Amino acid sequence: MLRAGGADLTIAGGVREFGRATPAAIAVIDGDRRLTYAALDERSSRVANTLLAHGLTAGERVALLSGNRLEYPEIAAGIAKAGLVLVPVNPRLTAPETEFILRHSGARALIADQALSGAVPDKAAEHVVSLGGDALGPEYERLLAEAPATDPWIAVDERDPFCIAYTAGTTGDPKGVLVSHRSRCLTFYATALEWGLGPGRRTIAVAPMYHGAGFAFAYAAVYCGATVSMLRSFSPDGLLDQIDREGAQSVFLVPTHAQLIKASRGTVPRLPTLDTLYFNAAALPKVLKEWVFEAFPGAGIHELYGSTEAGVISNLRPPDARRKAGTVGHPWFATQVRIVGPGGHPVAPGEPGELYSRSPYLMNGYHDNPEATAACTTDDGFLTSGDIVVADDEGFLSIVDRVKDVIITGGVNVYPRDVEEALLTHGAVAEAAVVGEPDEQWGERVVAYLVCREQVEGGALETHLRSRLAGYKVPKRFRFVAALPRNAAGKVLKRELRSAP
């Protein structure tokens, strides 16, 4: 912990540093509201003192149920200043789902937007603070006005957890991922190096901040002295207008955002300030990526790969974006990877295997779940990704598929992503998800779920695929749906497709 000069590796460190260094600079924008670094530093101290006055002590958990708004960074910083642990809650959850997270995390306090009262269970927490009114408990602004503005300077070790992030994973129940201050702050610094975040730079919080990547790439701005503008709800026109109005230079998106912009507008107006777009959460399909190149000609395109548990693992940078399309780039700063086959031995370049990574960004473990932690970590500090990847001769990584998503039909492996990419080359197909379903003869059969721009017959799709794929990879069934089920990060929930009647 530093008391003067230099941001330490805790979530509050950057707020303290730029509250001193650039107090009049704008840290956060939310519509007509502006928050300077001086105000962010002071208000986060008031948040900390409010929580401490309620009797919370270092290491205890505080849940935050809110969408993207001006208060999100100050609450996160305030929780950190008090030595407490943030538990971000997805505002789209139901009350029973929220109750599970509150109970499992042991949260003693909940700060909740009263507009989301439907997601608040009857027995939410010992202390409930209400944002935007007093319907759920004492009103947030009143409590801040009554709290001291002095920084409490509670000692926090950089290795301590700053948050418990509950995965909205593609398999099983959510698990609480313990993310340390050090892990997240080093991600902020690497982000600043890669995309130039710092004083004078402007970005937009598009992805929800309760999600790991959404928080990391939005809060990185205030940790590094830049300006972040809150996007309260996504629409293609709303985002493009905000980029233009705020003069944003870098924006983090998931592929679903690009797909929605393409479907809604087709073309994108000139955005002279935008110089960097970075994508995460799911692979950019090749057809969509080519459209992104054309629609945003002034922006360098990055593709990131990672997870809540591992942080960022790799990055495909603009100079290689076309030459190495289909890959997710080289390992991220200070990240080691190894790719192993079924026997646990390293595989040669070009051979598929499961990816393991070791870096300073790895989680501390799963909260209250040592068995799950042990199952995904090795004795020498590597963490399994659950993904099958291939490295080429230059070390560029390509994601083949999830280990659990591989389809074994007649004893032969089918990687769903290969089939999905082929389906997306058909002009009628907007989105595709391929899964395996039980089959008495073959063990599993290949089934495609499709969102289409126009009506198309399964026979036409089969003909289209047979010129591109081996016969055993061609789906035995095509199911047409209005939308694919996705989690908050935009990843398709294939378990829901497999359980569909």
C-alpha positions as CSV (number, residue, x, y, z in Angstrom):
1,M,0.0,0.0,0.0
2,L,1.4,3.4,-1.0
3,R,0.5,6.6,0.8
4,A,2.1,9.1,-1.6
5,G,3.0,8.9,-5.3
6,G,2.3,6.1,-7.6
7,A,-0.7,3.8,-8.1
8,D,-0.4,0.6,-6.1
9,L,-1.7,-2.7,-7.4
10,T,-5.1,-2.4,-5.7
11,I,-8.3,-1.4,-7.4
12,A,-8.4,1.9,-5.6
13,G,-4.8,2.7,-6.5
14,G,-5.4,4.5,-9.8
15,V,-8.3,6.5,-8.4
16,R,-6.1,7.8,-5.6
17,E,-3.2,8.5,-7.9
18,F,-5.2,10.5,-10.5
19,G,-7.4,12.1,-7.9
20,R,-4.1,13.7,-6.8
21,A,-2.4,14.1,-10.2
22,T,-5.3,15.3,-12.5
23,P,-8.1,16.2,-10.1
24,A,-10.0,18.3,-12.6
25,A,-9.9,15.7,-15.4
26,I,-13.1,13.9,-16.3
27,A,-13.1,10.3,-15.1
28,V,-16.7,9.1,-15.8
29,I,-19.5,10.3,-18.1
30,D,-23.1,9.1,-17.8
31,G,-25.4,11.1,-20.0
32,D,-25.4,14.6,-18.8
33,R,-23.5,13.7,-15.6
34,R,-19.8,14.1,-15.2
35,L,-17.4,12.9,-12.5
36,T,-14.0,14.4,-12.1
37,Y,-11.1,12.4,-10.7
38,A,-11.2,14.5,-7.5
39,A,-14.9,13.7,-7.1
40,L,-14.4,10.0,-7.9
41,D,-11.6,9.8,-5.2
42,E,-13.7,11.7,-2.6
43,R,-17.0,9.8,-3.3
44,S,-15.3,6.4,-3.3
45,S,-13.9,7.3,0.2
46,R,-17.5,8.2,1.3
47,V,-18.6,4.8,0.0
48,A,-15.9,3.1,2.0
49,N,-16.7,5.0,5.2
50,T,-20.4,4.2,4.8
51,L,-19.7,0.5,4.6
52,L,-17.3,0.6,7.5
53,A,-19.9,2.5,9.6
54,H,-22.3,-0.4,9.0
55,G,-19.8,-2.6,10.8
56,L,-18.3,-4.4,7.9
57,T,-14.7,-5.5,8.3
58,A,-11.8,-6.3,6.0
59,G,-12.4,-9.3,3.7
60,E,-16.2,-9.3,4.0
61,R,-18.3,-9.2,0.8
62,V,-20.5,-6.4,-0.7
63,A,-22.8,-7.3,-3.6
64,L,-23.5,-4.7,-6.3
65,L,-26.7,-5.1,-8.4
66,S,-26.6,-2.5,-11.1
67,G,-26.2,-1.8,-14.8
68,N,-23.6,0.5,-16.3
69,R,-23.9,3.9,-14.6
70,L,-21.8,6.7,-13.2
71,E,-21.8,5.2,-9.7
72,Y,-20.3,1.8,-10.7
73,P,-16.6,2.8,-10.6
74,E,-16.9,4.8,-7.4
75,I,-18.6,1.9,-5.6
76,A,-16.0,-0.6,-6.8
77,A,-13.2,1.8,-5.6
78,G,-15.0,2.4,-2.4
79,I,-15.4,-1.3,-1.6
80,A,-11.7,-1.7,-2.3
81,K,-10.7,1.3,0.0
82,A,-12.7,-0.4,2.8
83,G,-10.7,-3.6,2.3
84,L,-13.9,-5.4,1.3
85,V,-14.7,-7.7,-1.6
86,L,-17.0,-6.8,-4.5
87,V,-19.6,-9.3,-5.6
88,P,-21.0,-8.1,-9.0
89,V,-24.5,-9.4,-9.7
90,N,-26.0,-9.7,-13.2
91,P,-29.0,-7.3,-13.3
92,R,-30.8,-9.8,-15.6
93,L,-31.0,-12.5,-12.9
94,T,-34.2,-13.5,-11.2
95,A,-34.6,-13.0,-7.4
96,P,-33.8,-16.7,-6.7
97,E,-30.7,-16.5,-8.8
98,T,-29.6,-13.4,-7.0
99,E,-30.3,-15.1,-3.7
100,F,-28.0,-18.0,-4.6
101,I,-25.1,-15.6,-5.3
102,L,-25.7,-13.6,-2.1
103,R,-25.9,-16.7,0.0
104,H,-23.0,-18.5,-1.6
105,S,-20.7,-15.5,-1.4
106,G,-21.7,-14.6,2.1
107,A,-22.4,-11.0,1.2
108,R,-23.3,-8.9,4.3
109,A,-24.3,-5.9,2.2
110,L,-26.1,-5.2,-1.1
111,I,-26.0,-2.0,-3.0
112,A,-28.9,-2.2,-5.6
113,D,-30.5,0.0,-8.2
114,Q,-34.1,0.2,-7.1
115,A,-35.2,0.0,-10.7
116,L,-34.0,-3.7,-10.5
117,S,-36.1,-4.5,-7.4
118,G,-37.5,-7.5,-9.2
119,A,-34.1,-9.2,-8.9
120,V,-33.8,-8.5,-5.2
121,P,-34.8,-11.4,-3.0
122,D,-36.9,-10.8,0.1
123,K,-34.0,-11.7,2.4
124,A,-31.3,-10.0,0.4
125,A,-28.6,-9.1,2.9
126,E,-28.0,-7.7,6.4
127,H,-27.6,-4.3,4.9
128,V,-29.3,-3.0,1.7
129,V,-28.4,0.4,0.1
130,S,-30.8,1.7,-2.5
131,L,-29.6,3.5,-5.7
132,G,-32.0,6.0,-7.2
133,G,-34.4,6.2,-4.3
134,D,-35.1,4.6,-0.9
135,A,-37.5,1.8,-2.0
136,L,-35.0,-1.0,-1.1
137,G,-33.3,0.6,1.9
138,P,-31.4,3.8,2.9
139,E,-30.8,6.0,-0.1
140,Y,-27.3,5.9,-1.5
141,E,-26.8,9.7,-2.0
142,R,-28.1,10.4,1.5
143,L,-25.6,8.0,3.1
144,L,-22.7,9.4,1.1
145,A,-23.6,12.9,2.1
146,E,-23.5,11.9,5.8
147,A,-20.2,9.9,5.5
148,P,-16.7,11.4,6.0
149,A,-14.8,12.3,2.8
150,T,-11.4,11.2,4.2
151,D,-9.8,8.1,2.8
152,P,-9.9,5.4,5.4
153,W,-6.6,3.8,4.1
154,I,-7.5,0.3,5.1
155,A,-4.5,-2.0,4.4
156,V,-5.1,-4.3,1.4
157,D,-2.6,-6.8,0.1
158,E,-2.4,-6.9,-3.7
159,R,-2.9,-10.7,-3.6
160,D,-6.2,-10.4,-1.7
161,P,-9.4,-10.9,-3.7
162,F,-10.9,-7.7,-5.0
163,C,-14.0,-9.5,-6.3
164,I,-15.9,-12.8,-6.5
165,A,-17.1,-13.0,-10.1
166,Y,-19.8,-15.5,-10.7
167,T,-19.5,-17.2,-14.0
168,A,-22.4,-17.3,-16.4
169,G,-20.6,-20.2,-17.9
170,T,-21.7,-22.5,-20.8
171,T,-21.7,-25.6,-18.5
172,G,-23.2,-26.2,-15.1
173,D,-24.0,-23.9,-12.2
174,P,-22.2,-20.6,-11.7
175,K,-19.0,-20.7,-9.7
176,G,-17.5,-17.8,-7.7
177,V,-14.1,-16.9,-9.2
178,L,-11.8,-15.1,-6.7
179,V,-10.0,-12.4,-8.7
180,S,-7.1,-10.6,-6.9
181,H,-6.3,-6.9,-7.0
182,R,-2.9,-7.8,-8.5
183,S,-4.5,-9.8,-11.3
184,R,-6.9,-7.1,-12.3
185,C,-4.5,-4.2,-12.0
186,L,-1.8,-5.9,-14.1
187,T,-4.6,-6.4,-16.7
188,F,-5.2,-2.6,-16.5
189,Y,-1.6,-1.8,-17.1
190,A,-1.3,-4.3,-20.0
191,T,-4.5,-2.8,-21.5
192,A,-3.0,0.7,-21.2
193,L,0.2,-0.5,-23.0
194,E,-1.7,-2.2,-25.8
195,W,-4.4,0.4,-26.5
196,G,-2.9,3.6,-25.2
197,L,-5.3,4.1,-22.3
198,G,-4.2,7.1,-20.2
199,P,-4.9,10.8,-19.7
200,G,-6.6,12.3,-22.7
201,R,-7.9,8.9,-24.0
202,R,-11.7,8.2,-24.1
203,T,-13.5,4.9,-24.1
204,I,-17.1,3.6,-23.7
205,A,-18.3,0.9,-21.3
206,V,-20.4,-1.1,-23.7
207,A,-20.3,-4.6,-22.2
208,P,-21.9,-4.8,-18.7
209,M,-19.5,-4.0,-15.9
210,Y,-20.7,-6.8,-13.7
211,H,-19.0,-9.2,-16.2
212,G,-15.3,-9.7,-15.8
213,A,-14.2,-8.4,-19.2
214,G,-16.8,-5.6,-19.1
215,F,-15.4,-4.4,-15.8
216,A,-11.7,-4.9,-16.7
217,F,-11.8,-2.8,-19.9
218,A,-14.1,-0.1,-18.5
219,Y,-12.4,0.4,-15.1
220,A,-9.0,0.2,-16.8
221,A,-9.8,3.8,-18.0
222,V,-10.2,5.3,-14.5
223,Y,-7.3,3.2,-13.1
224,C,-5.0,4.7,-15.8
225,G,-6.3,8.3,-15.9
226,A,-8.5,8.1,-19.0
227,T,-12.2,8.9,-19.4
228,V,-15.0,6.2,-19.6
229,S,-18.5,7.0,-20.9
230,M,-21.3,4.7,-19.7
231,L,-23.6,3.0,-22.2
232,R,-26.7,2.2,-20.2
233,S,-28.3,-0.1,-22.8
234,F,-27.0,-1.3,-26.2
235,S,-28.5,-0.4,-29.5
236,P,-26.5,-0.1,-32.8
237,D,-27.5,3.5,-33.4
238,G,-27.0,4.5,-29.7
239,L,-23.5,3.1,-29.6
240,L,-22.4,4.7,-32.8
241,D,-23.9,8.1,-31.8
242,Q,-22.1,7.9,-28.4
243,I,-18.8,7.1,-30.0
244,D,-19.2,10.1,-32.3
245,R,-20.6,12.4,-29.6
246,E,-18.0,11.6,-26.9
247,G,-15.1,11.3,-29.3
248,A,-14.3,7.8,-28.1
249,Q,-11.0,6.4,-29.4
250,S,-11.1,2.7,-28.2
251,V,-14.1,0.5,-27.6
252,F,-14.5,-3.1,-26.4
253,L,-17.2,-5.2,-28.0
254,V,-18.3,-8.8,-28.2
255,P,-19.1,-10.3,-31.7
256,T,-22.8,-10.2,-31.0
257,H,-22.5,-6.3,-30.9
258,A,-20.9,-6.3,-34.4
259,Q,-23.6,-8.8,-35.7
260,L,-26.4,-6.5,-34.4
261,I,-24.8,-3.4,-36.0
262,K,-24.4,-5.2,-39.3
263,A,-28.0,-6.5,-39.3
264,S,-29.4,-3.1,-38.3
265,R,-27.4,-0.7,-40.4
266,G,-25.2,-2.6,-42.9
267,T,-23.0,0.5,-43.2
268,V,-21.4,2.6,-40.5
269,P,-20.9,6.4,-40.5
270,R,-17.4,7.8,-40.4
271,L,-16.1,7.9,-36.9
272,P,-12.9,10.0,-37.1
273,T,-11.8,9.5,-33.5
274,L,-12.2,5.7,-33.3
275,D,-8.8,4.1,-33.7
276,T,-9.1,0.8,-31.8
277,L,-11.7,-1.9,-31.5
278,Y,-11.1,-5.0,-29.5
279,F,-13.3,-8.1,-29.4
280,N,-13.6,-10.8,-26.8
281,A,-16.0,-13.5,-25.4
282,A,-16.3,-15.5,-28.6
283,A,-14.4,-15.9,-31.8
284,L,-15.3,-13.4,-34.6
285,P,-16.6,-15.5,-37.5
286,K,-14.6,-14.9,-40.6
287,V,-17.5,-13.5,-42.6
288,L,-18.3,-11.0,-39.8
289,K,-14.7,-10.1,-39.3
290,E,-14.4,-9.1,-43.0
291,W,-17.4,-6.8,-42.5
292,V,-15.8,-5.2,-39.4
293,F,-12.7,-4.4,-41.5
294,E,-14.9,-2.7,-44.1
295,A,-17.2,-1.0,-41.7
296,F,-14.5,0.5,-39.4
297,P,-11.6,1.2,-41.8
298,G,-9.9,3.7,-39.4
299,A,-9.7,1.3,-36.5
300,G,-7.1,-1.3,-35.6
301,I,-8.9,-4.6,-34.9
302,H,-7.8,-6.8,-32.0
303,E,-9.2,-10.2,-31.0
304,L,-8.6,-11.3,-27.4
305,Y,-9.0,-14.7,-25.9
306,G,-9.3,-15.5,-22.3
307,S,-11.7,-16.4,-19.4
308,T,-12.8,-15.1,-16.1
309,E,-10.5,-17.7,-14.4
310,A,-7.4,-17.0,-16.5
311,G,-7.9,-13.4,-17.5
312,V,-6.6,-12.5,-21.0
313,I,-4.6,-15.3,-22.5
314,S,-3.8,-14.1,-26.0
315,N,-4.3,-11.1,-28.4
316,L,-4.3,-11.0,-32.2
317,R,-3.0,-7.5,-33.1
318,P,-3.9,-5.4,-36.1
319,P,-0.7,-6.0,-38.2
320,D,-1.6,-9.7,-38.2
321,A,-5.4,-9.4,-38.2
322,R,-5.8,-10.4,-41.9
323,R,-2.7,-12.5,-42.3
324,K,-3.6,-14.7,-39.3
325,A,-7.4,-14.4,-39.5
326,G,-9.0,-17.4,-37.7
327,T,-6.4,-17.3,-34.9
328,V,-6.5,-15.5,-31.6
329,G,-2.9,-14.3,-31.8
330,H,0.1,-14.7,-29.5
331,P,0.1,-15.1,-25.7
332,W,-0.6,-11.9,-23.8
333,F,2.0,-10.1,-21.7
334,A,3.7,-12.3,-19.2
335,T,1.6,-15.3,-20.2
336,Q,3.0,-18.8,-20.7
337,V,0.9,-21.4,-22.5
338,R,1.3,-25.1,-23.2
339,I,-0.8,-27.4,-25.3
340,V,-1.2,-31.0,-24.3
341,G,-2.7,-34.1,-25.8
342,P,-4.9,-36.8,-24.2
343,G,-1.9,-38.3,-22.4
344,G,-0.8,-35.0,-20.9
345,H,2.2,-34.7,-23.2
346,P,2.9,-31.5,-25.3
347,V,1.7,-31.7,-28.9
348,A,3.6,-30.6,-32.0
349,P,2.7,-27.4,-34.0
350,G,-0.4,-28.1,-36.0
351,E,-1.7,-30.7,-33.6
352,P,-4.8,-30.1,-31.5
353,G,-4.6,-30.3,-27.7
354,E,-6.0,-28.7,-24.6
355,L,-4.6,-25.3,-23.7
356,Y,-3.1,-24.5,-20.2
357,S,-1.9,-21.1,-19.2
358,R,0.2,-19.6,-16.4
359,S,0.3,-15.9,-15.8
360,P,-0.1,-13.2,-13.1
361,Y,-3.7,-12.8,-14.2
362,L,-4.9,-16.2,-13.0
363,M,-7.7,-16.5,-10.4
364,N,-6.9,-17.2,-6.7
365,G,-9.4,-20.1,-7.0
366,Y,-13.1,-20.8,-6.8
367,H,-14.8,-19.4,-3.7
368,D,-15.7,-22.2,-1.2
369,N,-15.0,-24.9,-3.8
370,P,-11.5,-26.4,-3.4
371,E,-12.4,-29.5,-5.4
372,A,-13.2,-27.5,-8.5
373,T,-10.1,-25.4,-8.0
374,A,-7.9,-28.5,-7.8
375,A,-9.5,-30.0,-10.8
376,C,-8.5,-27.2,-13.1
377,T,-5.0,-26.3,-11.8
378,T,-1.7,-28.1,-12.0
379,D,1.1,-28.5,-9.4
380,D,3.3,-26.1,-11.4
381,G,0.8,-23.3,-11.5
382,F,-0.9,-23.8,-14.9
383,L,-4.7,-23.5,-15.3
384,T,-6.7,-25.5,-17.8
385,S,-8.8,-23.6,-20.2
386,G,-11.2,-26.4,-21.3
387,D,-10.5,-25.4,-24.9
388,I,-8.9,-27.4,-27.7
389,V,-6.4,-25.3,-29.6
390,V,-3.8,-25.5,-32.3
391,A,-0.5,-23.5,-32.4
392,D,1.1,-22.9,-35.8
393,D,4.8,-22.7,-36.6
394,E,4.8,-19.0,-35.6
395,G,3.1,-19.6,-32.3
396,F,-0.3,-18.2,-33.3
397,L,-3.1,-19.9,-31.4
398,S,-6.4,-21.1,-33.0
399,I,-9.3,-22.2,-31.0
400,V,-10.7,-25.4,-32.3
401,D,-13.5,-25.9,-29.8
402,R,-14.5,-26.5,-26.2
403,V,-13.4,-29.9,-25.0
404,K,-16.9,-30.6,-23.8
405,D,-18.4,-29.5,-27.1
406,V,-16.5,-31.9,-29.4
407,I,-19.0,-34.3,-31.1
408,I,-17.9,-37.9,-31.5
409,T,-19.9,-39.5,-34.2
410,G,-19.1,-43.0,-35.3
411,G,-15.8,-42.7,-33.4
412,V,-14.7,-39.7,-35.3
413,N,-14.3,-36.2,-33.8
414,V,-16.3,-33.3,-35.2
415,Y,-15.4,-29.8,-34.1
416,P,-18.6,-27.7,-34.1
417,R,-16.7,-24.5,-34.9
418,D,-15.6,-26.0,-38.3
419,V,-19.3,-26.7,-39.2
420,E,-20.5,-23.3,-37.9
421,E,-17.9,-21.4,-40.0
422,A,-19.0,-23.3,-43.1
423,L,-22.7,-22.6,-42.4
424,L,-22.0,-18.9,-42.0
425,T,-20.7,-18.8,-45.6
426,H,-24.3,-19.3,-46.8
427,G,-26.0,-16.0,-47.4
428,A,-29.2,-16.9,-45.6
429,V,-27.5,-17.9,-42.3
430,A,-27.0,-15.1,-39.8
431,E,-26.0,-17.2,-36.7
432,A,-25.2,-20.9,-36.2
433,A,-24.6,-23.2,-33.3
434,V,-23.7,-26.9,-33.7
435,V,-24.1,-29.5,-31.0
436,G,-24.1,-33.3,-30.7
437,E,-27.3,-35.1,-29.8
438,P,-27.5,-38.8,-28.8
439,D,-27.9,-41.3,-31.6
440,E,-28.3,-45.0,-31.2
441,Q,-26.3,-45.9,-34.3
442,W,-23.5,-43.3,-34.3
443,G,-23.3,-42.4,-30.6
444,E,-23.9,-38.8,-31.4
445,R,-25.3,-37.0,-34.5
446,V,-24.5,-33.5,-35.6
447,V,-27.3,-31.0,-35.2
448,A,-27.3,-27.3,-36.3
449,Y,-29.4,-24.5,-34.8
450,L,-29.7,-21.6,-37.1
451,V,-30.9,-18.0,-37.1
452,C,-31.6,-17.1,-40.7
453,R,-32.0,-13.8,-42.6
454,E,-34.4,-15.4,-45.0
455,Q,-36.2,-18.8,-45.4
456,V,-33.9,-21.6,-46.6
457,E,-34.5,-25.3,-46.9
458,G,-32.3,-27.8,-45.0
459,G,-31.6,-29.6,-48.3
460,A,-30.1,-26.4,-49.8
461,L,-27.9,-26.1,-46.7
462,E,-26.8,-29.7,-46.9
463,T,-25.8,-29.2,-50.6
464,H,-23.9,-26.1,-49.7
465,L,-22.0,-27.9,-46.9
466,R,-21.1,-31.0,-48.8
467,S,-18.7,-29.0,-51.1
468,R,-17.0,-27.6,-48.0
469,L,-17.0,-30.4,-45.4
470,A,-16.5,-34.1,-45.1
471,G,-19.8,-35.9,-45.2
472,Y,-19.7,-37.0,-41.5
473,K,-19.5,-33.4,-40.5
474,V,-22.6,-32.3,-42.3
475,P,-25.5,-31.9,-39.8
476,K,-28.2,-34.6,-39.8
477,R,-30.7,-32.1,-38.7
478,F,-31.2,-28.3,-39.1
479,R,-33.3,-26.5,-36.6
480,F,-34.4,-23.0,-37.2
481,V,-34.8,-20.6,-34.2
482,A,-35.5,-17.0,-33.7
483,A,-32.5,-16.5,-31.4
484,L,-29.7,-18.5,-29.9
485,P,-29.5,-18.6,-26.1
486,R,-26.5,-16.7,-24.9
487,N,-24.9,-15.7,-21.6
488,A,-24.0,-12.1,-20.6
489,A,-20.7,-12.4,-22.4
490,G,-22.4,-13.3,-25.7
491,K,-21.3,-16.9,-25.6
492,V,-23.9,-19.4,-26.9
493,L,-25.3,-21.7,-24.1
494,K,-25.0,-25.0,-25.9
495,R,-26.2,-26.9,-22.9
496,E,-29.6,-25.3,-23.4
497,L,-29.6,-26.4,-27.1
498,R,-28.7,-30.0,-26.1
499,S,-31.6,-30.1,-23.7
500,A,-34.1,-28.6,-26.1
501,P,-37.0,-31.0,-26.9
